């Protein structure tokens, strides 16, 4: 392989990885990057399936997809506070482990009262902590 194609391939790979990173915060005084995240932990449990996604929009609102249903909500507090408005979800049937995870996730998200971003990890705090890494949900 010649040098020019290798440089082009390296450049393309760098751009691809940059697309996965959250964006710079748009909210003054906030260090919470907007963009896509994937749930990796709920409470003391890990979520190895990576099947729960969260997107933080420029206005602070959140949306995403849990194992079965999509959701969205306005975020009504300035970080590090976190207070979601009513959680709007689709109503697809969800049973078994996926249903249990989804129910637990929506309950934790609805009860959250804080948000931090440190060391590349997003944490939404409340009675049950939610831990995310930058990235996309797996289908």
C-alpha positions as CSV (number, residue, x, y, z in Angstrom):
1,X,0.0,0.0,0.0
2,X,1.4,3.4,-0.9
3,X,1.7,6.3,1.5
4,X,-1.2,8.4,0.1
5,X,-3.9,5.7,0.4
6,X,-2.7,4.9,3.9
7,X,-3.0,8.5,4.9
8,X,-6.5,8.7,3.3
9,X,-7.5,5.6,5.2
10,X,-6.2,7.0,8.5
11,X,-8.0,10.3,7.9
12,X,-11.3,8.5,7.1
13,X,-11.0,6.4,10.3
14,X,-10.3,9.5,12.4
15,X,-13.4,11.2,11.0
16,X,-15.5,8.0,11.7
17,X,-14.4,7.9,15.3
18,X,-15.0,11.7,15.7
19,X,-18.6,11.2,14.7
20,X,-19.2,9.0,17.8
21,X,-18.0,11.6,20.2
22,X,-20.5,13.8,22.0
23,X,-20.4,17.5,21.0
24,X,-19.2,20.4,23.0
25,X,-21.8,21.7,25.5
26,X,-24.1,24.4,24.1
27,X,-25.4,25.4,27.6
28,X,-23.2,28.1,29.2
29,X,-21.6,26.9,32.4
30,X,-22.4,23.2,31.6
31,X,-19.8,20.5,30.9
32,X,-22.4,18.0,29.7
33,X,-21.7,17.3,26.0
34,X,-24.7,16.9,23.7
35,X,-24.9,13.8,21.5
36,X,-25.5,10.1,21.7
37,X,-24.8,7.8,24.6
38,X,-25.3,4.2,25.4
39,X,-26.3,2.8,28.8
40,X,-23.5,0.6,30.4
41,X,-24.7,0.5,34.0
42,X,-27.9,0.8,36.0
43,X,-27.4,0.9,39.8
44,X,-24.7,-1.6,40.6
45,X,-25.6,-3.8,37.5
46,X,-23.9,-3.7,34.1
47,X,-25.9,-3.5,30.9
48,X,-23.7,-5.6,28.5
49,X,-26.3,-5.7,25.7
50,X,-25.8,-1.9,25.1
51,X,-29.4,-1.8,24.0
52,X,-30.5,1.4,25.7
53,X,-29.6,4.7,24.1
54,X,-29.8,8.3,25.2
55,X,-29.3,11.5,23.1
56,X,-28.9,14.9,24.8
57,X,-30.0,17.7,22.5
58,X,-28.6,21.2,22.5
59,X,-31.6,22.5,24.5
60,X,-31.0,19.9,27.2
61,X,-33.9,17.7,26.2
62,X,-33.4,13.9,26.1
63,X,-34.6,11.2,23.7
64,X,-33.6,7.6,23.0
65,X,-34.6,4.1,22.7
66,X,-34.8,1.5,25.4
67,X,-35.0,-2.3,24.6
68,X,-38.5,-2.0,23.2
69,X,-39.8,1.6,23.2
70,X,-38.6,5.1,22.2
71,X,-38.8,7.9,24.6
72,X,-38.3,11.7,25.0
73,X,-38.6,14.3,27.7
74,X,-37.7,18.0,28.3
75,X,-34.9,18.6,30.8
76,X,-36.0,21.4,33.2
77,X,-32.9,21.9,35.4
78,X,-29.6,23.5,34.8
79,X,-26.7,21.0,35.1
80,X,-25.5,19.6,37.5
81,X,-29.2,19.4,38.3
82,X,-31.5,17.1,36.3
83,X,-35.3,17.2,36.3
84,X,-37.2,15.6,33.4
85,X,-40.6,16.7,32.4
86,X,-43.1,13.9,31.7
87,X,-41.4,11.0,30.0
88,X,-43.2,10.3,26.6
89,X,-42.8,6.8,25.4
90,X,-44.1,4.6,22.6
91,X,-46.3,1.7,23.8
92,X,-44.8,-1.4,22.2
93,X,-45.2,-4.6,24.2
94,X,-42.1,-5.5,26.1
95,X,-41.7,-8.7,28.2
96,X,-39.1,-10.8,29.8
97,X,-35.6,-9.4,30.6
98,X,-36.0,-6.6,28.1
99,X,-39.3,-5.5,29.8
100,X,-37.7,-5.7,33.2
101,X,-34.7,-3.6,32.1
102,X,-36.9,-1.1,30.3
103,X,-39.2,-0.6,33.3
104,X,-36.2,-0.2,35.7
105,X,-34.6,2.2,33.3
106,X,-37.6,4.5,32.8
107,X,-38.2,4.5,36.6
108,X,-34.6,5.5,37.3
109,X,-34.6,8.2,34.5
110,X,-37.8,9.7,35.8
111,X,-36.5,9.8,39.4
112,X,-33.1,11.3,38.5
113,X,-32.0,14.6,40.0
114,X,-28.4,15.1,38.9
115,X,-26.1,14.8,35.8
116,X,-22.3,14.8,35.5
117,X,-19.8,14.1,32.8
118,X,-16.3,13.2,33.9
119,X,-13.6,11.2,32.3
120,X,-15.7,10.4,29.2
121,X,-18.5,8.9,31.4
122,X,-22.0,10.4,31.7
123,X,-23.7,9.7,35.0
124,X,-27.4,10.5,35.7
125,X,-27.9,10.4,39.5
126,X,-30.9,9.7,41.6
127,X,-32.0,6.9,43.8
128,X,-30.7,4.6,41.0
129,X,-27.6,5.8,39.1
130,X,-27.5,5.5,35.3
131,X,-24.0,5.2,33.7
132,X,-23.4,5.9,30.0
133,X,-20.5,6.0,27.5
134,X,-20.5,7.9,24.3
135,X,-21.9,5.8,21.4
136,X,-24.9,4.4,19.7
137,X,-27.4,1.8,21.0
138,X,-27.1,-1.7,19.5
139,X,-30.2,-3.0,17.8
